[in-house]
């Protein structure tokens, strides 16, 4: 996959970066770390500039995030309530659980969107619950853009600084991603354990 990404960027430049980042938001397994750090490296060998790479990468991220946001709007709480009415007993989920999660996002949504844009995997998926919770588009775009700019700037500038050694950053980001995935998995397990304990008590 890395070879395909690199070929796309070398052939299409800014347009290739924009398209790849937009696709990466929709399909998280595509590594943004490779796109951004190699994009930074390309600024040392081509006419591309760090600012230009950051701008088009941010635009691509926002485009992908908006698509996922509107998917979340389609899967709003009311639709999920209908699913819970039908499958709630099987899924062990109640309407109260949906409302609790929705209330949490209403309260912490801005911070969640901002910080999650810098966490692998979640950085893309956070757009869906933002849409589901009915978060207004303007603050969603503001916090998505701010978080994305920070993430993109760091990786692009690292790629620019290290030049030929840009792959060292990819290796480091693999470690960072694995740690993030492990933490996410632990949180999911803890939530499931707490939920099962509560269910057994009832």
C-alpha positions in Angstrom: 0.0 0.0 0.0 2.9 2.4 0.8 4.2 2.1 -2.7 0.8 2.9 -4.2 0.5 5.9 -2.0 4.0 7.2 -2.9 3.3 6.7 -6.6 0.0 8.6 -6.4 1.7 11.5 -4.6 4.7 11.6 -7.0 2.4 11.6 -10.0 -0.4 14.0 -8.9 1.3 16.2 -6.3 -1.1 18.3 -4.3 -4.1 16.7 -5.9 -2.8 13.3 -5.0 -2.3 14.3 -1.4 -5.7 15.8 -1.1 -7.5 12.7 -2.5 -5.4 10.3 -0.5 -6.1 12.2 2.8 -9.8 12.4 2.0 -9.9 8.6 1.3 -7.8 8.0 4.5 -10.5 9.7 6.6 -13.2 7.4 5.1 -11.0 4.3 5.3 -8.8 4.6 8.4 -6.5 1.7 7.6 -4.9 3.9 4.9 -1.9 5.4 6.9 -2.0 9.2 7.0 1.4 9.0 8.6 2.9 7.8 5.3 1.1 10.4 3.3 2.0 13.4 5.5 5.6 12.5 6.2 6.4 11.6 2.6 4.6 14.8 1.6 7.0 16.6 3.9 10.0 14.8 2.3 8.7 15.7 -1.2 9.0 19.4 -0.3 12.8 19.0 -0.2 12.9 17.4 -3.7 10.1 19.0 -5.7 8.2 22.3 -6.1 5.8 21.4 -3.3 6.0 23.6 -0.2 5.4 22.6 3.4 2.5 25.1 3.7 1.0 23.8 0.5 1.1 20.2 1.7 -0.4 21.2 5.0 -3.2 23.2 3.4 -4.3 20.5 0.9 -3.9 17.7 3.5 -6.1 19.7 5.9 -8.7 20.3 3.1 -8.7 16.6 2.3 -9.2 15.7 6.0 -12.1 18.2 6.4 -13.8 16.8 3.2 -13.6 13.3 4.5 -14.7 14.4 8.0 -17.8 16.1 6.5 -18.8 13.0 4.7 -18.6 10.9 7.9 -20.4 13.7 9.8 -23.4 13.5 7.5 -23.4 9.7 7.7 -23.7 10.3 11.5 -26.6 12.7 10.9 -28.4 9.9 8.9 -27.8 7.5 11.8 -29.2 10.0 14.4 -30.4 9.1 17.9 -34.0 8.6 16.8 -33.0 6.0 14.2 -30.8 4.3 16.8 -33.8 4.2 19.2 -35.8 2.2 16.6 -32.9 -0.2 16.4 -32.8 -0.5 20.2 -36.6 -1.1 20.3 -36.1 -4.0 17.9 -32.7 -5.4 19.0 -32.1 -3.9 22.4 -32.6 -7.1 24.3 -30.2 -8.9 22.1 -27.6 -6.1 22.2 -28.2 -5.4 25.9 -28.6 -1.8 25.1 -31.4 0.5 26.4 -32.6 3.9 25.2 -31.2 5.4 28.4 -27.7 4.3 27.3 -28.2 6.1 24.0 -29.4 9.3 25.7 -26.6 9.1 28.3 -24.0 8.9 25.5 -25.7 11.6 23.5 -25.8 13.9 26.6 -22.0 13.2 27.2 -21.2 14.3 23.6 -23.4 17.4 23.9 -21.3 18.4 26.9 -17.8 17.4 25.7 -18.2 17.2 21.9 -16.0 20.1 21.1 -13.1 18.8 23.1 -13.7 15.3 21.9 -13.5 16.3 18.2 -10.4 18.5 18.7 -8.3 16.0 20.7 -9.5 12.9 18.8 -8.3 14.4 15.5 -4.8 13.6 16.8 -5.4 10.0 17.7 -5.0 7.3 15.1 -8.1 5.5 13.9 -10.4 7.6 16.2 -9.3 10.8 14.4 -11.6 9.7 11.5 -14.3 7.9 13.3 -15.1 10.7 15.7 -17.0 12.5 12.9 -19.7 9.9 13.1 -20.8 10.4 16.7 -20.5 14.1 16.2 -23.1 13.9 13.4 -25.3 11.4 15.4 -25.4 13.7 18.4 -26.6 16.6 16.2 -23.5 18.7 16.9 -23.8 21.9 14.8 -21.7 21.9 11.6 -19.9 25.2 12.3 -18.2 24.2 15.6 -17.6 20.7 14.2 -15.7 22.2 11.3 -13.8 24.6 13.6 -12.6 21.9 16.0 -12.0 19.4 13.3 -9.9 21.9 11.3 -7.9 23.0 14.4 -7.1 19.4 15.5 -6.3 18.4 11.9 -3.9 21.3 11.3 -1.9 20.4 14.4 -1.6 16.7 13.4 -0.8 17.6 9.7 1.7 20.3 10.6 3.7 18.1 13.0 4.0 15.2 10.5 4.7 17.3 7.4 7.4 19.3 9.2 9.0 16.1 10.6 9.1 14.7 7.0 10.6 18.0 5.8 13.2 18.1 8.6 14.3 14.5 8.3 14.2 14.4 4.5 15.5 10.9 3.3 14.9 9.6 6.8 11.1 10.3 6.7 10.5 6.6 7.1 11.9 6.8 10.6 8.9 8.9 11.5 6.5 6.3 10.0 8.2 3.6 12.2 7.8 5.8 15.3 4.1 6.5 14.4 3.5 2.8 14.1 4.5 2.5 17.7 2.4 5.4 18.7 -0.6 3.9 16.8 -0.1 0.5 18.4 -0.1 2.2 21.9 -3.2 4.2 21.0 -5.0 1.0 19.8 -4.0 -0.8 22.9 -5.4 2.0 25.1 -8.6 2.0 23.1 -8.9 -1.8 23.4 -8.3 -1.6 27.2 -11.0 1.1 27.6 -13.5 -1.0 25.6 -12.8 -4.0 27.8 -13.2 -2.0 30.9 -16.5 -0.5 29.7 -17.8 -4.0 28.8 -16.8 -5.3 32.2 -18.5 -2.5 34.0 -21.6 -2.9 31.8 -21.8 -6.6 32.5 -21.4 -6.2 36.2 -24.2 -3.6 36.2 -26.4 -5.9 34.1 -25.7 -8.9 36.5 -26.6 -6.8 39.6 -29.9 -5.8 37.9 
